[in-house]
């Protein structure tokens, strides 16, 4: 059984958030490599790699809810207003600044259509179309605002395990219905163009949020059995990964990443398998009190800010030398750009935080 984890130590949520952030940085770069019109063989490899890292949004939501439950539920005096003030500084302000940076300095990254007036600017600002990855912020921040709902569910489930099972079953049935609805109406359906914003509604990722809540609430039971059936998650990972690749490659060439959405049964099972495996790795390392847990906790605290910055750095690297290198050596170009993007994204996240702390200290000294 795991020993008690303090707020300064890594938890399962930290591993999920850092793992998701590390993997997601490859997604936008894969899209850039595809613009160079690589060979069919390279496209197949890129599609397989894209599916490999296509677990990030579910993992991040699971991790956020798990850590938030762990940190906030024991604080009986924590109010919703105080919680929102904390999240305003930690999540909303960085989102606002980076969205402005993308819209003003890199307007070519806008999705769907570019803004031409103030209304268009504001619409692109809030709907997640300011850059390819900012759709996620629109979705994730909904969970932050709705956190009292998940506090209530956690408290409700605490009274009996039957309630937890009922919640899990109801959520699984809802998620199945949502996947069917999305496949019929949105994914190459009659509303593919006009209902595209459905992919950033919080209900699309509700399953992973509820699982994060239940994983914390029933942690002693969950942790014990996950470590015993680790082999099952390896098998589930292999089968679902094969399934996702078979579906994507069946669309033929040229490879289109839009054909690998999160909202498919194969992708859902794959995401759950990866979440399970990352959780098992986290449990083992935390149980052994390995030094890496301190590193994971520290970097996980800056994962969201690094995520916000990663496309900015990827674009600069791509325009400066990345594209030219990738045209000649696709895999080398992708690898070099990815490594530098990760380093620059986290360096900027740590650096901007440190700079802001110094500015606040300086103002506090003068006041």
TACORVEN-V474829 format. One record per residue. N is the residue number from 1. PSI is psi in whole degrees, -180 to 180 (none if undefined). Layout:
BEGIN
n=N psi=PSI
n=N psi=PSI
END
This chain:
BEGIN
n=1 psi=141
n=2 psi=143
n=3 psi=165
n=4 psi=136
n=5 psi=127
n=6 psi=169
n=7 psi=-17
n=8 psi=-3
n=9 psi=162
n=10 psi=147
n=11 psi=-178
n=12 psi=-40
n=13 psi=-36
n=14 psi=-43
n=15 psi=-40
n=16 psi=-44
n=17 psi=-45
n=18 psi=-40
n=19 psi=-42
n=20 psi=-44
n=21 psi=-42
n=22 psi=-41
n=23 psi=-38
n=24 psi=-25
n=25 psi=-19
n=26 psi=-24
n=27 psi=-50
n=28 psi=-34
n=29 psi=-37
n=30 psi=-40
n=31 psi=-39
n=32 psi=-41
n=33 psi=-37
n=34 psi=-25
n=35 psi=-14
n=36 psi=3
n=37 psi=62
n=38 psi=174
n=39 psi=165
n=40 psi=-42
n=41 psi=-43
n=42 psi=-40
n=43 psi=-41
n=44 psi=-45
n=45 psi=-40
n=46 psi=-38
n=47 psi=-42
n=48 psi=-42
n=49 psi=-40
n=50 psi=-44
n=51 psi=-34
n=52 psi=-37
n=53 psi=11
n=54 psi=54
n=55 psi=5
n=56 psi=-48
n=57 psi=-48
n=58 psi=-42
n=59 psi=-40
n=60 psi=-43
n=61 psi=-45
n=62 psi=-47
n=63 psi=-41
n=64 psi=-47
n=65 psi=-38
n=66 psi=-52
n=67 psi=-40
n=68 psi=-41
n=69 psi=-42
n=70 psi=-39
n=71 psi=-37
n=72 psi=-34
n=73 psi=-39
n=74 psi=-15
n=75 psi=88
n=76 psi=-21
n=77 psi=-2
n=78 psi=126
n=79 psi=161
n=80 psi=-39
n=81 psi=-43
n=82 psi=-39
n=83 psi=-45
n=84 psi=-36
n=85 psi=-40
n=86 psi=-46
n=87 psi=-29
n=88 psi=-45
n=89 psi=-37
n=90 psi=-35
n=91 psi=-47
n=92 psi=-46
n=93 psi=-48
n=94 psi=-36
n=95 psi=-44
n=96 psi=-47
n=97 psi=-45
n=98 psi=-33
n=99 psi=-42
n=100 psi=-42
n=101 psi=-45
n=102 psi=-43
n=103 psi=-34
n=104 psi=-46
n=105 psi=-30
n=106 psi=60
n=107 psi=-18
n=108 psi=-12
n=109 psi=-4
n=110 psi=146
n=111 psi=156
n=112 psi=-80
n=113 psi=148
n=114 psi=155
n=115 psi=149
n=116 psi=-7
n=117 psi=-178
n=118 psi=-42
n=119 psi=-45
n=120 psi=-39
n=121 psi=-47
n=122 psi=-38
n=123 psi=-45
n=124 psi=-30
n=125 psi=-41
n=126 psi=-19
n=127 psi=-1
n=128 psi=11
n=129 psi=8
n=130 psi=-24
n=131 psi=162
n=132 psi=-30
n=133 psi=-6
n=134 psi=-7
n=135 psi=-34
n=136 psi=-37
n=137 psi=-42
n=138 psi=-40
n=139 psi=-48
n=140 psi=-39
n=141 psi=-21
n=142 psi=-39
n=143 psi=-36
n=144 psi=-44
n=145 psi=-35
n=146 psi=14
n=147 psi=-35
n=148 psi=-33
n=149 psi=-42
n=150 psi=-29
n=151 psi=-44
n=152 psi=-45
n=153 psi=-40
n=154 psi=-44
n=155 psi=-40
n=156 psi=-42
n=157 psi=-21
n=158 psi=-23
n=159 psi=-25
n=160 psi=149
n=161 psi=-23
n=162 psi=-36
n=163 psi=-38
n=164 psi=-43
n=165 psi=-39
n=166 psi=-43
n=167 psi=-43
n=168 psi=-44
n=169 psi=-45
n=170 psi=-40
n=171 psi=-40
n=172 psi=-41
n=173 psi=-41
n=174 psi=-44
n=175 psi=-39
n=176 psi=-44
n=177 psi=-38
n=178 psi=-42
n=179 psi=-41
n=180 psi=-45
n=181 psi=-45
n=182 psi=-42
n=183 psi=-39
n=184 psi=-36
n=185 psi=-29
n=186 psi=-56
n=187 psi=100
n=188 psi=28
n=189 psi=-173
n=190 psi=-19
n=191 psi=31
n=192 psi=-38
n=193 psi=-44
n=194 psi=-15
n=195 psi=23
n=196 psi=-23
n=197 psi=-10
n=198 psi=-25
n=199 psi=-9
n=200 psi=18
n=201 psi=142
n=202 psi=-27
n=203 psi=-23
n=204 psi=-23
n=205 psi=19
n=206 psi=-36
n=207 psi=-45
n=208 psi=-32
n=209 psi=-47
n=210 psi=-40
n=211 psi=-37
n=212 psi=-41
n=213 psi=-48
n=214 psi=-35
n=215 psi=-35
n=216 psi=-43
n=217 psi=-36
n=218 psi=39
n=219 psi=-38
n=220 psi=-42
n=221 psi=-49
n=222 psi=-48
n=223 psi=-41
n=224 psi=-47
n=225 psi=-28
n=226 psi=-41
n=227 psi=-22
n=228 psi=-26
n=229 psi=34
n=230 psi=-34
n=231 psi=-31
n=232 psi=-36
n=233 psi=-31
n=234 psi=-44
n=235 psi=-43
n=236 psi=-39
n=237 psi=-49
n=238 psi=-45
n=239 psi=-44
n=240 psi=-34
n=241 psi=-40
n=242 psi=-41
n=243 psi=-47
n=244 psi=-40
n=245 psi=-39
n=246 psi=-41
n=247 psi=-46
n=248 psi=-47
n=249 psi=-19
n=250 psi=-19
n=251 psi=-12
n=252 psi=-166
n=253 psi=153
n=254 psi=153
n=255 psi=130
n=256 psi=120
n=257 psi=-20
n=258 psi=-18
n=259 psi=6
n=260 psi=63
n=261 psi=165
n=262 psi=-23
n=263 psi=61
n=264 psi=151
n=265 psi=-41
n=266 psi=-44
n=267 psi=-36
n=268 psi=-47
n=269 psi=-40
n=270 psi=-45
n=271 psi=-42
n=272 psi=-37
n=273 psi=-44
n=274 psi=-41
n=275 psi=-43
n=276 psi=-44
n=277 psi=-44
n=278 psi=-36
n=279 psi=-42
n=280 psi=-43
n=281 psi=-43
n=282 psi=-46
n=283 psi=-43
n=284 psi=-47
n=285 psi=-36
n=286 psi=-40
n=287 psi=-38
n=288 psi=-5
n=289 psi=47
n=290 psi=147
n=291 psi=-27
n=292 psi=-23
n=293 psi=-35
n=294 psi=-43
n=295 psi=-44
n=296 psi=-45
n=297 psi=-43
n=298 psi=-47
n=299 psi=-31
n=300 psi=-30
n=301 psi=-24
n=302 psi=10
n=303 psi=-43
n=304 psi=-43
n=305 psi=-37
n=306 psi=-37
n=307 psi=-44
n=308 psi=-37
n=309 psi=-17
n=310 psi=-38
n=311 psi=-33
n=312 psi=-51
n=313 psi=-37
n=314 psi=-40
n=315 psi=-44
n=316 psi=-43
n=317 psi=-41
n=318 psi=-43
n=319 psi=-27
n=320 psi=-50
n=321 psi=-17
n=322 psi=-44
n=323 psi=-45
n=324 psi=-42
n=325 psi=-40
n=326 psi=-35
n=327 psi=-39
n=328 psi=-41
n=329 psi=86
n=330 psi=-49
n=331 psi=-35
n=332 psi=-45
n=333 psi=-44
n=334 psi=-45
n=335 psi=-45
n=336 psi=-46
n=337 psi=-38
n=338 psi=-48
n=339 psi=-45
n=340 psi=-36
n=341 psi=-46
n=342 psi=-47
n=343 psi=-45
n=344 psi=-38
n=345 psi=-46
n=346 psi=-34
n=347 psi=-43
n=348 psi=-37
n=349 psi=-48
n=350 psi=-44
n=351 psi=-46
n=352 psi=-36
n=353 psi=-45
n=354 psi=-40
n=355 psi=-43
n=356 psi=-38
n=357 psi=-39
n=358 psi=-39
n=359 psi=-44
n=360 psi=-39
n=361 psi=-41
n=362 psi=-43
n=363 psi=-36
n=364 psi=-33
n=365 psi=-37
n=366 psi=-25
n=367 psi=none
END
